[in-house]
């Protein structure tokens, strides 16, 4: 069973985008680019990232 959590291995800032990418089984770069576009077009991307950073648990160490 998959669980949405921040990545412990593929972090750039907080591991949020990599955690979402691992959950969806896609490349983390795609999620990061989508997040940048979301931030530039809507402006709420930074706030959404901070909320996700606070809400998503850390991945267990393997």
KOLNU-453314 format. One line per 2 residues: number of its first residue (from 0); their letters; for each residue z, x, y of N, C-alpha, C, CB. Coordinates in steps of 0.1 Angstrom, whole numbers, plus 5000, padded with zeros to 4 digits. Each point is the difference from the previous one (the first is absolute). Glycine has a CB too. Layout:
# residues N
NUM> a> Z X Y Z X Y Z X Y Z X Y; ...
# end
This chain:
# residues 62
0> xx> 5000 5008 4988 5000 4992 5012 5000 5009 5012 5012 4981 4988; 4979 5016 5021 4999 5008 5013 5009 4995 5010 4976 5005 4995
2> xx> 5029 5004 5013 5009 4997 5011 4996 5007 5012 5019 4997 4984; 4980 4995 5027 4996 5006 5013 5011 5009 5006 4985 4980 5004
4> xx> 5013 5033 4997 5010 5009 5006 4992 5011 5007 5017 4994 4983; 4990 5013 5026 4994 5011 5007 4998 5012 4991 5011 4993 5021
6> xx> 4978 5014 4981 4997 5011 4991 5009 5012 5003 4976 4992 4999; 5028 5015 4990 5009 5011 5001 4991 5013 5000 5019 4988 4989
8> xx> 4969 5011 5007 4992 5012 4998 4988 5001 5010 5006 5000 4976; 4989 4989 5028 4988 5000 5009 5004 4995 5014 4984 4997 4980
10> xx> 5024 5010 5027 5005 4996 5013 4992 5007 5011 5023 4995 4991; 4975 4997 5020 4995 5006 5012 5011 4998 5011 4975 4996 4994
12> xx> 5029 4992 5008 5011 4997 5009 5012 4995 4992 4984 4994 5018; 5015 4994 4976 5011 4995 4992 4997 4996 4986 5009 4992 5021
14> xx> 4978 5009 4975 4996 4996 4987 4996 4986 4998 5015 5018 4992; 4985 4974 5019 4997 4986 4999 4985 4998 4996 5017 4995 5018
16> xx> 4974 5011 4988 4986 4998 4996 4997 5004 4986 4994 5003 5024; 5012 5009 4972 4998 5005 4987 5006 4990 4989 4999 5024 5009
18> xx> 5013 4971 4995 5006 4990 4991 4992 4988 4998 5022 5009 5007; 4972 4986 5004 4992 4988 4999 4987 5003 4991 5009 4992 5023
20> xx> 4986 5020 4980 4988 5004 4992 5003 5002 4985 4991 5011 5020; 5020 4994 4977 5004 5001 4986 5002 4986 4994 5011 5022 5004
22> xx> 4995 4969 5003 5002 4987 4995 4987 4993 4997 5021 4999 5013; 4969 5003 4996 4987 4993 4999 4990 5008 4992 5004 4990 5022
24> xx> 5000 5022 4973 4991 5009 4993 4987 5004 5007 5009 4990 4979; 4992 5014 5034 4989 5005 5007 5004 5012 5007 4991 4977 5004
26> xx> 5000 5030 5003 5002 5012 5007 5009 4998 5012 4978 5009 4991; 5031 5000 5012 5009 4998 5011 4993 5002 5013 5018 5009 4986
28> xx> 4971 4998 5014 4992 5002 5013 4994 4987 5004 4995 5023 4993; 5001 4968 4998 4995 4987 5004 5011 4992 5007 4984 5001 4980
30> xx> 5028 4999 5015 5011 4993 5006 5003 5006 5014 5009 4994 4977; 4991 5019 5024 5003 5006 5012 4990 4997 5011 5011 5018 4988
32> xx> 4976 4982 5008 4989 4996 5010 5001 4986 5004 4986 5017 4990; 5017 4974 5000 5002 4986 5003 5012 4998 5010 4990 4994 4977
34> xx> 5020 5013 5021 5012 4999 5008 4997 5005 5015 5015 5003 4980; 4977 5007 5021 4996 5005 5013 4991 4990 5007 5002 5024 4992
36> xx> 4989 4970 5001 4991 4990 5006 5009 4988 5004 4980 5008 4986; 5029 4988 5005 5009 4989 5003 5008 5002 5013 5001 4995 4976
38> xx> 5003 5018 5026 5008 5004 5011 4991 4999 5013 5015 5015 4986; 4973 4991 5013 4991 5000 5012 4995 4987 5004 4994 5023 4993
40> xx> 5003 4968 4997 4994 4987 5003 5011 4990 5004 4981 5005 4984; 5030 4995 5008 5010 4989 5003 5012 5005 5008 4993 4990 4979
42> xx> 5010 5023 5019 5011 5005 5008 5014 4999 4993 4987 4995 5020; 5013 4997 4969 5013 4998 4993 5002 5009 4988 4999 4976 5008
44> xx> 4992 5033 4990 5001 5009 4989 5012 5009 5000 4976 4999 4999; 5028 5006 5013 5011 5009 5001 5013 4992 4996 4988 5014 5018
46> xx> 5013 4974 4988 5012 4992 4997 5000 4997 4985 5000 4990 5023; 4989 5006 4971 4999 4997 4986 5004 5012 4991 4982 4983 5005
48> xx> 5014 5029 4999 5003 5012 4993 5015 5002 5000 4978 5010 5006; 5028 4989 5006 5015 5002 5001 5007 4990 4992 4997 5009 5023
50> xx> 4999 4979 4977 5007 4989 4992 4998 5004 4985 4996 4982 5018; 4992 5022 4978 4998 5003 4986 5008 5012 4996 4977 4991 5001
52> xx> 5024 5019 5008 5008 5012 4997 5015 4996 4998 4984 5014 5014; 5021 4976 4993 5014 4996 4999 5002 4991 4988 5002 5002 5024
54> xx> 4988 4990 4972 5002 4990 4990 4997 5006 4986 4994 4982 5017; 4995 5026 4982 4996 5005 4986 5010 5011 4995 4976 4995 5006
56> xx> 5028 5003 4982 5009 5011 4994 4993 5012 4997 5014 4982 4991; 4993 5029 5008 4994 5013 4995 4997 4999 4985 5013 5013 5018
58> xx> 4976 4994 4979 4996 5001 4986 5011 5008 4992 4975 4998 5006; 5028 4999 4982 5009 5008 4992 4994 5014 4997 5010 4979 4990
60> xx> 4998 5031 5010 4995 5013 4997 4996 5001 4986 5014 5010 5018; 4975 4996 4979 4995 5001 4986 5003 5014 4994 4982 4984 5005
# end
